[in-house]
Amino acid sequence: MGSILSDSMRNISSSKSTALRAGIFLLAVVLLYGACSDVLSVNNPADQHHIHGFYLEPKNSLDVVFLGASELYTGFCAPLAWEKYGFTSYPLAVSSMPACLYRPMLAETLRRQNPKIIVVEINAFLYDFDQQDIASSLRRWLDNTPMSANKLATIRALVPKAERMSYFLRLEKYHDNWRTPRVWGGALVQRLAMNRTGYSLTKGLEVFPTIDTDDVEPKFVDMSAANEQALRDFCAYAKSLGVENLLFVRFPHRSMVADPTVLPRMQSVIADCGYPFLDLDTNAEALGFDRYHDFCDTEHMNVFGMERFTDYFGKYLAEHYDLSGTHSDRVTAQWDRCAAFVHKMLPVCEQKTPADTKSYFNEFSPEFRAWR
């Protein structure tokens, strides 16, 4: 009888040991899969570090959050605004962003921050994207955000059912990226550098050292019925979340909207929804902009335009909204360091514009490595 009990105990012990080893093995596989997914899931390194920088900002530390496309991270310098006007801000942006992303970006903003004002650059409401373009933009957003109820809701709402699994098992899409270590390796180095610092030193700023002096051509864009409905839906969603200070803005662009009725019509829709709209594009020259000097292409400002716009719009926000208040010593020290970094960075960018037209500058550029 004792022998039988002893054998039984050994079998139980062996089974537990086998189960433990299997559990450890499965955990190791899951962790390895997750690590490989994070490293290889790179579709746009610039968007990746813009979004990653947002999540490094301490919770409830941002006075202003910008939502929109690439106009944000080329047209506004948050550390410069901090130095001049004393408010913290961050451009939460995705390049070539469609209108459907405003809603999840707003939800993600409010999940981590309690800003005093949210600024929405309206460019995406002027373009109709096909399904392929929307899918690319969704990848740039969803593949760079952590899992949350908001992310799950966005996948259910915007991703066809047959394609949803690849957003959870990202190696299904990105496994071939191991063939291009320069891409994923560079993106990994940037993320590690940001993690080591603890935040983005420039808050996502990108500078293209180019001056576009070609003839200014009009931009034939419009607000379609679908985008008007998307705009109304977004405003209703913001209202449902209790967002009172929501400012819609058209940033200066080199190519102005050809139809002079488009932006006033958009302003009318936004006003009907109970929010203000600020057109800084149509009469940009009155603000001091030179369309033959302050832009690097039809859409984006260069370093000179960015500095001019940051000064103007930073002052506008400080004068029209209550952005007063104190930040912790830790947050203040971080932002002071960011301002000091940008002070060294911008003169170099000015000097290289338009001498260097083949690259762009951000906080990771070799020219600024010594100041990190």
C-alpha positions in Angstrom: 0.0 0.0 0.0 2.8 2.4 0.9 4.6 1.6 -2.4 1.4 2.4 -4.3 1.0 5.7 -2.5 4.6 6.6 -3.1 4.4 5.9 -6.8 1.2 7.9 -6.9 2.9 10.9 -5.2 5.8 10.6 -7.6 3.5 10.6 -10.6 1.7 13.7 -9.2 5.0 15.5 -8.6 6.2 14.6 -12.1 3.0 15.8 -13.6 3.3 19.1 -11.7 6.9 19.5 -12.8 6.0 18.8 -16.4 3.1 21.3 -16.3 5.4 23.9 -14.7 8.1 23.4 -17.4 5.4 23.7 -20.1 4.0 26.8 -18.5 7.5 28.4 -18.3 8.1 27.4 -22.0 4.8 28.9 -23.1 5.5 32.1 -21.1 8.9 32.4 -22.7 7.4 31.9 -26.2 4.8 34.6 -25.5 7.4 37.0 -24.2 9.7 36.3 -27.2 6.8 36.7 -29.6 5.8 40.0 -28.0 9.4 41.3 -28.1 9.8 40.4 -31.7 6.5 42.0 -32.6 7.5 45.2 -30.9 10.9 45.3 -32.6 9.8 44.3 -36.1 6.4 46.1 -36.3 7.7 49.2 -38.0 5.8 50.8 -40.8 6.8 54.4 -40.4 9.7 55.2 -38.0 8.8 58.9 -37.7 5.2 58.2 -36.7 6.4 55.5 -34.3 8.6 57.9 -32.4 6.0 60.7 -32.5 3.4 58.4 -30.9 5.8 56.8 -28.5 6.8 60.2 -27.2 3.2 61.0 -26.4 3.0 57.9 -24.1 6.2 59.0 -22.3 4.7 62.3 -21.2 3.6 62.1 -17.5 -0.1 61.6 -17.1 -2.1 64.8 -16.9 0.9 67.0 -17.6 -0.1 68.5 -20.9 -1.9 71.8 -21.1 -2.6 71.5 -24.9 -2.8 68.5 -27.1 -2.9 68.9 -30.9 -4.6 66.3 -33.1 -4.0 65.9 -36.8 -1.5 65.0 -39.5 2.1 65.8 -40.4 1.4 69.6 -40.4 1.5 69.4 -36.6 5.0 68.0 -36.2 6.5 70.3 -38.9 4.6 73.4 -38.0 4.6 73.7 -34.2 7.5 73.4 -31.7 6.2 72.6 -28.3 9.4 73.3 -26.4 9.6 76.7 -28.0 6.0 77.5 -27.0 6.9 76.4 -23.4 9.9 78.8 -23.3 7.9 81.7 -24.7 4.4 81.2 -23.2 4.8 78.7 -20.4 2.4 75.9 -21.4 3.1 72.3 -22.1 1.8 70.7 -25.4 2.2 67.8 -27.7 1.3 67.1 -31.3 -0.4 63.7 -31.4 -0.1 63.1 -35.2 -0.2 60.5 -37.9 1.1 61.3 -41.3 -1.6 61.3 -44.1 -4.3 60.9 -41.4 -7.9 60.3 -42.5 -10.9 61.8 -40.7 -11.9 58.5 -39.1 -8.8 58.7 -36.8 -9.8 61.9 -35.0 -12.2 60.1 -32.7 -9.8 57.4 -31.4 -7.0 59.9 -31.1 -9.3 62.1 -29.0 -10.2 59.1 -26.8 -6.6 58.2 -26.4 -5.7 61.8 -25.4 -8.3 61.8 -22.7 -7.3 58.4 -21.5 -3.9 59.8 -20.5 -4.2 63.6 -20.3 -6.6 66.2 -19.1 -5.6 69.1 -21.3 -7.0 72.6 -20.9 -7.6 72.8 -24.7 -7.5 70.3 -27.6 -6.5 71.8 -31.0 -7.7 69.9 -34.1 -5.9 70.7 -37.4 -8.7 70.1 -40.0 -6.7 68.9 -43.0 -8.1 65.4 -42.9 -11.6 66.6 -43.4 -10.6 67.9 -46.8 -9.6 64.6 -48.3 -11.5 61.4 -49.1 -9.3 58.3 -48.6 -9.8 55.0 -50.3 -9.8 51.8 -48.3 -6.1 51.1 -49.0 -5.0 54.5 -47.7 -7.2 54.2 -44.6 -5.7 50.8 -43.9 -2.2 52.2 -44.1 -3.1 55.1 -41.8 -4.7 52.7 -39.3 -1.5 50.7 -39.3 0.6 53.8 -38.5 -1.8 54.5 -35.6 -2.9 51.2 -34.2 0.4 49.3 -34.5 2.1 52.0 -32.4 -0.5 52.3 -29.5 -0.8 50.0 -26.5 -3.7 47.6 -26.0 -6.7 49.3 -24.5 -10.5 49.4 -24.7 -10.1 52.3 -27.1 -7.8 50.3 -29.4 -10.2 47.3 -29.4 -13.1 49.6 -30.2 -11.2 51.2 -33.1 -10.3 47.8 -34.5 -13.9 46.7 -34.4 -15.2 49.9 -35.9 -12.6 50.5 -38.7 -10.9 47.2 -39.6 -12.7 44.6 -41.7 -13.3 41.4 -39.7 -11.1 39.2 -41.8 -8.1 41.5 -41.1 -8.5 42.1 -37.4 -6.3 39.2 -36.2 -3.2 40.8 -37.7 -3.6 43.7 -35.4 -3.2 41.4 -32.4 -0.7 39.0 -33.9 1.4 41.7 -35.7 4.2 39.3 -36.8 1.6 38.0 -39.3 2.2 41.3 -41.2 5.7 42.3 -40.2 7.7 39.0 -40.0 9.5 39.8 -43.2 10.9 43.0 -41.7 13.8 41.0 -40.3 15.3 41.3 -43.8 15.7 45.1 -43.3 17.6 45.6 -40.0 18.4 49.1 -40.9 14.7 50.1 -40.7 13.7 48.3 -37.5 17.1 48.7 -36.0 17.1 52.4 -36.4 13.5 52.7 -35.0 14.6 50.5 -32.0 17.6 52.7 -31.3 15.4 55.8 -31.3 12.9 54.3 -29.0 15.6 53.2 -26.6 17.1 56.6 -26.7 13.8 58.2 -25.8 13.2 55.6 -23.0 16.7 56.4 -21.6 15.9 60.2 -21.6 12.4 59.5 -20.4 10.6 61.8 -22.9 11.0 63.3 -26.4 13.4 66.2 -26.3 11.6 67.9 -29.2 8.0 66.6 -28.7 8.1 65.0 -32.2 9.4 68.0 -34.1 10.6 67.3 -37.6 12.5 69.9 -39.7 12.9 69.6 -43.5 15.8 71.9 -44.6 14.2 73.1 -47.8 12.7 76.3 -49.1 10.0 75.8 -51.8 10.3 78.6 -54.3 8.2 77.1 -57.1 5.1 78.8 -58.3 2.3 78.5 -55.7 -0.4 76.3 -57.1 -4.0 76.2 -55.7 -5.1 73.1 -53.9 -8.4 71.6 -55.3 -9.8 70.0 -52.2 -13.3 70.0 -50.7 -15.3 68.8 -47.7 -17.3 65.9 -49.0 -20.7 64.9 -47.6 -19.0 62.0 -45.9 -16.4 64.1 -44.3 -18.9 66.7 -43.2 -20.8 63.9 -41.5 -17.5 62.6 -40.0 -16.9 66.2 -38.7 -20.3 66.4 -37.1 -20.0 62.9 -35.6 -16.6 63.9 -34.2 -18.0 67.0 -32.6 -20.9 65.1 -31.1 -18.5 62.6 -29.7 -16.4 65.3 -28.1 -19.5 66.8 -26.6 -20.5 63.4 -25.2 -17.1 63.3 -23.5 -17.6 66.7 -22.0 -14.9 68.4 -24.1 -15.6 72.1 -23.9 -12.3 73.7 -25.2 -12.0 72.2 -28.6 -10.5 74.5 -31.2 -10.5 73.6 -34.9 -7.6 75.3 -36.9 -6.4 75.4 -40.5 -2.7 75.7 -40.3 -0.9 77.8 -42.9 -0.2 75.8 -46.1 1.8 76.9 -49.1 -0.9 75.9 -51.5 -4.2 77.5 -50.5 -7.6 75.9 -50.9 -8.7 76.8 -54.5 -12.5 77.1 -53.7 -12.9 80.1 -51.4 -16.2 78.8 -50.1 -14.8 75.5 -48.6 -13.3 76.8 -45.4 -16.2 79.1 -44.6 -18.5 76.2 -45.1 -16.5 74.1 -42.7 -16.5 77.0 -40.2 -20.3 77.1 -40.4 -20.5 73.3 -39.7 -18.2 73.6 -36.8 -20.1 76.6 -35.4 -23.3 74.7 -35.8 -21.7 72.0 -33.6 -20.8 74.6 -30.9 -17.1 74.9 -31.4 -14.8 77.7 -32.8 -12.8 77.5 -36.1 -9.6 79.5 -36.8 -8.5 79.9 -40.5 -4.8 80.8 -40.4 -4.3 79.7 -44.0 -6.3 82.0 -46.3 -4.7 85.2 -45.1 -1.4 83.8 -43.9 0.5 86.7 -45.4 -1.2 89.0 -43.0 0.4 87.0 -40.2 3.8 87.6 -41.7 4.1 84.4 -43.7 6.0 84.3 -47.0 4.9 81.4 -49.2 8.2 81.6 -51.1 10.3 81.3 -47.9 8.5 79.7 -45.0 7.5 76.3 -46.5 9.4 73.2 -47.6 6.6 71.9 -49.9 3.0 72.5 -50.6 1.8 71.1 -47.2 4.5 71.8 -44.6 6.4 74.6 -43.0 10.2 74.7 -42.9 12.1 75.8 -39.9 11.5 79.5 -40.6 7.7 79.0 -41.0 7.6 76.8 -37.9 9.3 79.4 -35.7 7.0 82.1 -37.0 3.9 80.0 -36.5 4.9 78.7 -33.1 5.4 82.3 -31.9 2.0 83.5 -33.4 -0.1 80.5 -32.4 1.5 80.0 -29.0 0.7 83.6 -28.2 -2.9 83.2 -29.5 -3.5 80.2 -27.2 -2.0 81.9 -24.2 -4.2 85.0 -24.7 -7.5 83.2 -25.5 -7.3 80.3 -23.1 -6.5 79.9 -19.4 -3.3 78.0 -19.6 -2.0 79.3 -16.3 -1.1 76.9 -13.5 2.0 75.2 -12.1 3.7 72.0 -13.0 5.7 69.7 -10.8 9.4 70.4 -10.4 10.0 67.2 -12.4 7.9 68.2 -15.3 9.3 71.8 -15.3 12.8 70.5 -15.3 12.1 68.2 -18.3 10.5 71.0 -20.3 13.4 73.4 -19.5 15.8 70.8 -20.8 13.7 70.3 -24.0 13.8 74.1 -24.5 17.5 74.2 -24.1 17.9 71.3 -26.6 15.8 73.0 -29.2 17.8 76.3 -28.7 20.9 74.4 -29.9 19.1 72.5 -32.6 17.2 75.2 -34.4 20.2 77.4 -35.4 21.8 74.4 -37.0 18.5 73.7 -38.9 18.4 77.3 -40.1 22.0 77.2 -41.2 21.4 74.1 -43.2 18.3 75.4 -44.9 18.3 75.3 -47.9 21.8 73.9 -48.3 20.8 70.3 -47.3 17.8 69.2 -49.3 18.2 65.4 -49.0 17.5 64.8 -45.4 15.4 66.0 -42.5 16.3 66.7 -38.9 14.8 65.5 -35.6 16.2 65.0 -32.1 18.0 61.8 -33.2 20.0 63.4 -36.0 23.8 62.9 -35.7 24.3 66.7 -35.6 22.5 66.8 -32.2 23.8 63.6 -30.6 26.2 65.4 -28.2 23.4 67.4 -26.7 21.2 64.4 -25.8 
